[in-house]
Amino acid sequence: MALSRPEPRPIHVFIASPGDLAVERRAFKEVIDELNGGFGDGAGVRFVALGWEDTLATTGRRAQGVINQDIDRSDVFVLALHRRWGQEAPDAKPYTSYTEEEFHRAMDRWTKTRSPEIFVFFKDIDPGQMADPGRQLEKVLAFRKSLEDSRQVLYRFFADEKAFTAEVDRHLRAYARGELPKADASRDAVVLPLAAIESVKKAKAEAQAALERAEAHQKHAEAQAARADKLAFTLAQQPPRRRWRAVSKRRAKPLPTFMTGRPTYMSCISPLSSITAPEI
């Protein structure tokens, strides 16, 4: 009696990417089919592609709620980016695109459960475009920088469709065999949405400006105090009579012109003996 083969273990693989990687999305589905035709049988697994048809559909994007359900049941989350950041998401604040929302949904789940496994791939960018990236590419580059800073998600580059196919094939084989390195909890750091990163940068800039203003005010106060100390020291070194004249000269006030016919000055603290009484 022949023994029946056990059912293969399903591995749900979700791919997220903007519309400028339609070729790579088709290649992703082809990799899944090829793995199931050979490798999957021997490894006792069956890869199930999720999300790949969203950008290819002629009827438009599926409801985000349906896409989120696929992300929530995925075992592997693949994010591929090139020059575009994705469709704007006005109903998904603080995220600036649906692609970003999808990544953070998978990331939040991974933080809690260590699933799904997340693979991020960046397609090579022409150096000329790097010099003048534009708004979409700027967001892609900022996201890549956030991954570098967090060290939580590793990423790889690919040059073309063939290289992308090879990367996906290699990573999915390693996942099925359990050969991926385990996450190091001690290195975990939060990957923030781009909007939050911009807010943090703005807050830091404002705090720095306030600190610089406070330092400038402190330096001004110290300079004023130093000048006052210097004046007090100078006066203390002078003879008393000379000191009196110096102070009197500083406090001299002009007499009204109706009394003298022209402006004259008289010390407001000169001795009374210096004033001559009029003759009667």
C-alpha positions in Angstrom: 0.0 0.0 0.0 1.6 3.3 -1.1 1.9 6.0 1.5 0.2 9.2 0.6 2.4 12.2 0.4 1.8 14.9 3.1 0.3 18.1 2.0 3.0 20.7 1.2 3.4 23.5 3.7 2.0 26.7 2.2 4.2 29.8 2.3 2.3 33.0 1.5 4.5 35.6 -0.2 3.3 39.2 -0.6 5.0 41.7 -2.9 4.6 45.4 -2.6 5.9 47.9 -5.1 4.9 51.0 -7.0 3.8 51.0 -10.6 7.2 51.5 -12.1 8.2 47.9 -11.4 5.5 46.1 -13.4 8.1 43.9 -15.1 9.6 42.8 -11.8 6.1 42.0 -10.5 5.5 39.6 -13.4 9.0 38.1 -12.8 8.1 37.6 -9.2 5.0 35.5 -10.1 7.2 33.5 -12.6 9.7 32.8 -9.8 6.9 31.5 -7.6 5.6 29.2 -10.3 9.1 27.8 -11.1 9.9 27.2 -7.4 6.6 25.3 -7.0 7.4 23.2 -10.1 10.7 21.8 -8.8 12.1 23.0 -5.5 8.8 23.1 -3.7 8.1 19.4 -4.3 11.4 18.4 -2.8 11.2 20.8 0.2 7.6 19.9 0.9 6.4 23.5 0.5 4.1 25.5 -1.8 4.6 29.2 -2.4 1.5 31.3 -2.7 1.9 34.7 -4.4 -0.1 37.6 -3.0 -0.4 41.1 -4.1 1.4 40.7 -7.4 -1.7 41.3 -9.5 -2.7 44.7 -7.9 -0.7 46.9 -10.2 -1.3 44.7 -13.2 -5.1 44.7 -13.0 -6.8 46.8 -15.7 -9.7 47.6 -13.3 -7.5 49.5 -10.9 -6.2 48.9 -7.5 -8.1 46.6 -5.1 -9.5 48.0 -1.9 -6.7 48.6 0.6 -8.7 46.5 3.1 -8.4 43.5 0.9 -4.7 44.1 0.4 -4.2 44.5 4.2 -5.8 41.1 4.7 -3.2 39.5 2.4 -0.4 41.3 4.3 -1.7 40.0 7.6 -1.7 36.4 6.4 1.7 36.5 4.6 4.7 34.6 5.8 7.1 36.6 3.6 6.8 40.3 2.7 8.8 41.5 -0.4 9.2 45.2 -1.0 10.7 46.4 -4.3 11.4 50.0 -5.0 13.0 52.0 -7.8 12.3 55.6 -8.6 8.7 56.0 -7.5 7.4 56.0 -3.9 3.9 55.0 -4.8 0.3 56.2 -5.0 -0.5 59.0 -2.5 -2.6 57.8 0.5 -4.7 60.7 1.8 -6.7 58.3 3.9 -3.8 56.5 5.5 -2.0 59.2 7.6 0.8 59.4 8.6 1.8 57.4 5.6 2.6 59.2 2.4 1.8 56.3 0.0 0.0 53.0 0.1 3.3 51.3 -0.5 4.6 52.8 2.7 1.5 51.8 4.6 1.9 48.2 3.4 5.5 48.1 4.6 4.7 49.5 8.0 1.8 47.1 8.5 4.1 44.2 7.9 6.8 45.8 10.0 4.4 46.3 13.0 3.4 42.7 12.8 7.0 41.5 12.6 7.8 43.6 15.7 5.2 41.8 17.7 5.4 38.3 16.3 8.6 38.1 14.2 6.5 37.4 11.2 6.4 37.9 8.3 10.0 37.8 7.1 10.7 41.0 5.3 12.9 41.3 2.2 13.6 44.8 0.7 15.1 45.3 -2.8 16.1 48.5 -4.5 16.6 48.7 -8.2 19.8 50.5 -9.2 19.3 54.2 -10.0 21.1 56.1 -12.8 23.7 58.5 -11.3 22.2 61.4 -13.3 18.9 60.9 -11.6 20.5 60.9 -8.2 21.8 64.5 -9.0 18.2 65.7 -9.5 16.0 63.1 -7.9 12.6 64.8 -7.8 10.0 64.4 -5.0 9.2 60.7 -5.6 12.8 59.5 -5.7 13.7 61.7 -2.7 11.2 59.8 -0.6 12.6 56.5 -1.8 16.1 57.6 -0.8 14.9 58.9 2.6 13.2 55.5 3.2 16.5 53.7 2.4 18.3 56.0 4.8 15.8 55.1 7.5 16.5 51.4 7.0 20.2 52.1 7.3 19.8 54.0 10.5 17.5 51.4 12.1 19.6 48.4 11.0 16.4 46.4 11.5 15.7 45.4 7.9 18.5 44.4 5.6 18.1 45.3 1.9 19.8 44.4 -1.4 20.2 46.1 -4.8 19.4 44.6 -8.2 20.2 45.9 -11.7 17.5 44.3 -13.9 14.7 41.8 -14.1 17.2 38.9 -14.2 19.0 40.0 -11.1 15.7 40.6 -9.3 14.5 37.0 -10.2 17.8 35.6 -8.8 17.4 37.5 -5.6 13.8 36.5 -4.9 14.6 32.8 -5.8 17.6 32.7 -3.4 15.8 34.4 -0.5 12.7 32.2 -0.8 14.7 29.0 -1.0 16.6 30.1 2.2 13.4 30.9 4.0 11.8 27.5 3.1 15.0 25.7 4.4 15.1 27.8 7.5 18.5 29.1 6.6 17.9 32.8 7.1 19.8 34.4 10.0 17.6 35.0 13.1 16.6 38.5 14.1 18.9 40.1 16.7 16.5 41.6 19.2 19.3 43.7 20.7 19.7 45.6 17.4 16.0 46.3 17.0 15.1 49.9 16.4 11.9 51.6 15.2 11.5 52.3 11.5 9.5 55.5 11.4 7.1 56.7 8.6 8.6 59.4 6.5 6.1 62.0 7.8 7.2 61.2 11.4 10.9 61.4 10.3 10.2 64.9 8.8 8.5 66.0 12.1 11.4 64.8 14.1 13.9 66.7 11.9 11.7 69.8 12.2 11.6 69.5 16.0 15.4 69.0 16.2 15.9 72.1 13.9 13.6 74.2 16.1 15.3 73.0 19.3 18.7 73.8 17.8 17.6 77.3 16.8 16.3 77.9 20.3 19.5 76.7 21.8 21.5 79.0 19.6 19.3 82.0 20.5 19.8 81.2 24.2 23.5 80.9 23.8 23.6 84.3 21.9 21.6 85.9 24.7 23.9 84.5 27.4 27.0 85.8 25.5 25.4 89.2 25.3 24.6 89.3 29.0 28.2 88.1 29.8 29.6 90.9 27.6 27.4 93.5 29.3 28.5 92.3 32.7 32.2 92.3 31.6 31.9 95.9 30.5 30.2 96.9 33.8 33.0 95.2 35.7 35.6 97.0 33.6 34.0 100.4 34.2 33.7 99.8 37.9 37.4 98.8 38.1 38.5 101.9 36.1 36.6 104.2 38.4 37.9 102.5 41.5 41.5 103.2 40.3 40.9 107.0 39.9 41.4 109.6 42.7 38.1 110.5 44.5 37.9 114.1 43.0 38.6 112.9 39.5 36.1 110.1 40.0 33.5 112.8 41.0 34.2 114.8 37.9 33.9 111.7 35.7 30.5 110.8 37.2 29.4 114.5 37.1 30.3 114.7 33.4 28.3 111.6 32.7 25.2 113.1 34.4 25.4 116.5 32.8 22.0 117.7 31.5 21.2 120.6 29.1 19.4 123.7 30.5 16.3 124.7 28.7 17.0 127.3 25.9 14.4 129.7 27.3 16.7 130.3 30.3 19.9 130.9 28.5 19.0 131.7 24.9 21.2 128.7 23.8 21.8 125.2 25.0 24.2 125.1 28.0 25.1 122.2 30.3 25.2 122.1 34.1 26.0 119.2 36.3 23.0 118.1 38.1 25.1 117.2 41.1 27.6 120.1 41.1 28.1 121.7 44.5 25.7 124.6 45.3 28.6 126.9 45.8 29.3 126.8 42.1 26.0 128.6 41.4 26.1 132.5 41.7 23.0 134.2 43.1 21.6 137.0 41.0 22.0 140.6 42.3 19.0 142.4 43.7 
